[in-house]
Amino acid sequence: MNRKERFRLFLEYFTTNFPEPETELHYTNPYELLVAVILSAQCTDKRINMVTPALFERFPDPESLASSNAEEVFTYIRSISYPNNKSKHLVGMARMLTGKFNSEIPASISELQELPGVGRKTANVIASVIFNQPAMAVDTHVYRVSRRLGLVPSTATTPLAVEKGLMRHIPTELVPKAHHWLILHGRYICLARTPKCNVCPLTSFCLYFEKMKI
C-alpha cells in the first residue's frame, strides 16, 4: 500500500466518524487558548484544565497578566510541569501582547513566534484552532501516530519533517481537523508504550501493526 492510499483511508475514516474534532483544552477566547497552550507543553490537557479556571479568574485578559509578575503567576500554576519558566513566559507574552500587538492575538505564525513561550508548535495550534489556518502542530502524539501509520517516511525524524510530510498530502481545508485527529488518536488509542491495537480502527493500513504481527 502506498502513502497516498494510507492518507485516503486515514482521512476517510476520520471525516466519517469524527467530522468535528476539537481541542480538549478549555478556553473561551483566543487569549485563554494561547495561555493554555503555552502551559500545556510537556503537560496533560487534563492538568492544565484544572489550573486555568483560577488563573483566568485572576488574569482575565492580557492587561491584568502583563501588570503581574512571574512570582504571582507561579502560585497559580505550581502543580504543572516547569512552572518557573512558564510563569516568566506568560508574563513576558502578555507584556509583548499589550505593548506590541494592542492586546490582539496575531494571526501570523511568524508574529506568534515572537511572543515569549511560543514556539512553532504553539503558533501552529493558535493559527489552526483560532484562525482556521492550514497549520499542522506536531506534538509527541502527532509525531508518533503519523510515523506508525506510515503517513510520513521513516526518514522524517524531526517535528518539522513530519509537519511537511503531512502537509504535502492532507487537503488544506482538512489540516486543522487532521491535527486534532492525530492528537486524539495518539492520546487514547495509539499510546506510546502500550498502543491499543486490539481496538484500533486503523490497523488495516498501519505499518506499526504490520510489524508487530511478524
N, C-alpha and C positions, 0 to 999 in steps of 0.2 A: 504493500500500500504506500503510495507516495504522499508527500506532505500536503499537497493540495487536497487530496481526498480526506486526510485526517482533519484538516481545518473545516471541510464541508460537514463532516459528521459531528464535530465539536459544536459548530455554530447551529447546526440543525437541531441537535438535542436541546441546547440551552434556550434558543429562541422559542422552541415549542413548550418546554417545561418550566422555564423561569424567564418569562419575557420582560419583567420589570425588576431587575435586581437593584438593591440599594445598599449603601454603606451601613454598617451596624453601629457606627459612632452616632451618638445623639447630639443634635445641634438644631438651632432654629434660624440661624443666619450665617452668611459667609465668614464673618469674624469668628464665630464659635467653632465652625468646622476647621478653620485654619489653626486655632488654638488646639483643638482636639487632635488633629493630625500631627502637629509638632510633638504633642505629648505621647502619641501612640508609637513612636519609634522604639522598637525593641520592647514593646509592652503590649498587652492584650487590649482589645477594644472594650472588653468587659470591665477591666480595671479602670480604664480611662473614663468610662461612663459612670463609675462610682465616685470619681473625684470632681468631675466637671460641674455638677449642679451647684455645689457650694462655691466653686471657683467662679462660675458665671454670675452667680448672685452678687459676689463681691466685686467682680470686674465685668460688668455687663457690656462694656464697649472698649474700643482701643484707648480712648482718653483716660479712663479710670485705671487701666492696666499700665499705661505709659507713665502715669503720675505715681505709681507704686515703686517698689524695689524688689530685687531678687529675694531678699530675706523674707519679706512678707509672702510673696508668691510661693516660696518653698513650703510654708506651713500648710498650704492647701494641697500640694502635690507630693508630699514627702513619701507617700506609700507607693509611688510608681518608680520605674527604672530611671536612673540618672537624674534625680530631682534637682541637684545643684546646677548642672549645665542647662537643663530645660527651664529652670526659673530665670536664669540670665537671658536665655534665648527669647523667652516670652516677653520680658520687659523690653529687650532690645528691639524685637519685632514690632511691638506696639508703638515705641517711640519713633521708629522709622516710618511706620504706617501713618501716624498722625503728622509727622514732620514733613515727609516727602510725598505721600500719596493722599493727603487730605482725608485720612481715615477710611479710604475706599480700598478694598482688596483688589490689587491689579489683576488683570485678566491674562497678561502675557507671562509665559513661563520664565522668560529671562528676567522680568521685573520681580516676579515672585521669588526667584532665587537670590535676589539682593537682600531679602529680609533675613535677619538672624534666625538660625534654626531651620531654614527652609532649603533643603537640597532638591535635587531633580525629582526624586520620588514624591516628596510632599507637594512640589509645584505641580506635578502631573495630576495628582489627586485633586487638587483645587481646580485646576483647569478643566478636568474631566467632570467632576461632580457639580461644581457651581456654574461653570460656563459651558458645559456640554461640549467641550472641545475634544477632538480625537487625540487624546493624550493617554499613553499607557504607563501607569505607575507600576514598576516592578519591585515588589517586596519579596520576602522569602517564599511566600505561597505561590505567587505568580511564577517566580523563577523555577521552583521545584516542579510544579504541575506542568508547565509548558514544556519542560525538558523531558519529563516522564512520559507525557503523551506523544512526544515526537513532533510537537508543533514547531520547535526550533531545533537546529542541528546540535549535535553533541559538542561542537566547537564553540557554541555560544556559551561562554563561561563567565561572562560579566553581565550585570543587570542591563547595561546599555545595549550589549549584543542581543540579549533576549528581547528587549524592547523593540529594537529594529527588526528582528525576525518576526515578531508578532504583528507589527505594524505593516509589514510587507504583504501579509495575507488576509488580514481582517478588514472588511469593508469599513470605510470611515465612519459611517453612521452607527456601527455596532461597537466601535472601540470603547466608548465609555461603559457599555454594558459588559463587554468581554472582560474588562478589568475586574469587575465585581464577580463575574462567573468564576474566574480563575482563583481569586482570593477565597471565595466561599467554598469552592470545591476543595481547596487545599486545607482550609480550616476545619472542615467537618468530615471529609472522606479521604482525601489523599494526604494523610498525615505524614509527617516527616519520618518517624520511626516505625510506626505500625499502621500503614495505609489500610483502609477498609476495602480491599479489593473485592471481598465477597459481596458487598452491596453497591459497588461502583457501577454506574450505567455506561461507563466509557471503556470498559476492558476490551471491547471488540477491536479497538484501534490503538490501545495503549502499549507503547514499547516496553515500559517497565513490567507490565503484566505478562507480556510475551516472554521476557527474560526470566521472570520468576517461575514460569511453568517448566522451563528447561531443567 
